[in-house]
Amino acid sequence: MFTGIVQGTAPVVAIDQTINFRTHTLKFPPAMLPGLTLGASVAHNGCCLSVTTINKDLISFDLIKETLLTSNLGELNVGDSVNLERAARFGDEIGGHLMSGHIICTAEIAKICTSENNHQLWFRITDKKIMNYVLHKGFIAIDGISLTVGEVEHHRFCVNLIPETLARTTLGKKRLADRVNIEIDAQTQAIVDTVTRMQPTPSFS
């Protein structure tokens, strides 16, 4: 499990690509290395991956076909940075909201609004079913960051970012049409699905 509080960013330093499979290697920040072991879970832009190789501060991870299809990790190039979070431990503070690290889809950045003290990003999700889980003031994870949904309009929604988030994550460097990973809040999804199932089926007698 994860909390959506990004602990650092790391650049991609190597990619080994084959058919429907890739291994990428990141140069980890020193603060995230203590206690890291083979098999440990680390969220990359919100996507849970397992450590496969440790070579000092160079840490490798395998990405299978499903990960490449569902997330934006297959679009990374050497030199790109990713948001990182180590798996939460029992007793850790939940500063954001509980997350599984299972990406449900990607969203496209549709609009960027900036002013002196505000930074707002609008995202487009074409799947109407997924948009049913995006609620005003609800939780959502974007590239592994726990955020609060602002306005919601049909197939679009926005979030408002504080300077700390822009400084500590990759969102401040995003451009129009960039894709980000989306994880829907599990409690929201469960409530929406339950209410939908409980609704009576229309009768046409």
Summary of the structure (lengths in Angstrom):
residues: 205
radius of gyration: 17.9
end to end distance: 48.3
largest distance: 70.3
contacts: 614
relative contact order: 0.18
helix: 19%
strand: 40%
